Amino acid sequence: MRALPPFLFAGFLSLTLLAASAAAQAASPKIVIKTDAFQPKALTVAAGTRVKITVANQSGLPAEFEGKDFSVEKVIPAGTTLPVYIGPLEAGTYHFFNEFSPSATGTLTAK
């Protein structure tokens, strides 16, 4: 069996890494905290798997991403982005909110 020429091997490797990176990004949903609101207000994740959600606080105040239905509390300082790990969750709908601004609410649906 002959080895691939270096330029073909490099191209194949680049495509493989790009595909893996795209899959990792697709698997990590993002929530943005604006003043008194989450964007998006609803997320859907896979049931039965541990999920990393990236939470970006774009407000000028600290926020606390909290879900009593799925036992998570994470303070997100103003202007920062942090990962929040959830699950694995059973299929269903779960609620989350900003402890520091309770009018900011959202839902997480595990399917």
Protein Blocks (a to p, Z undefined) as FASTA:
>chain_A
ZZddfklmmmmmmmmmmmmmmmmmmmmccddddehiacdfbdcddehiacddddddfbfb
dcddddfklopaddddehiacdddedjddedddddddfklmmbgcddddZZ
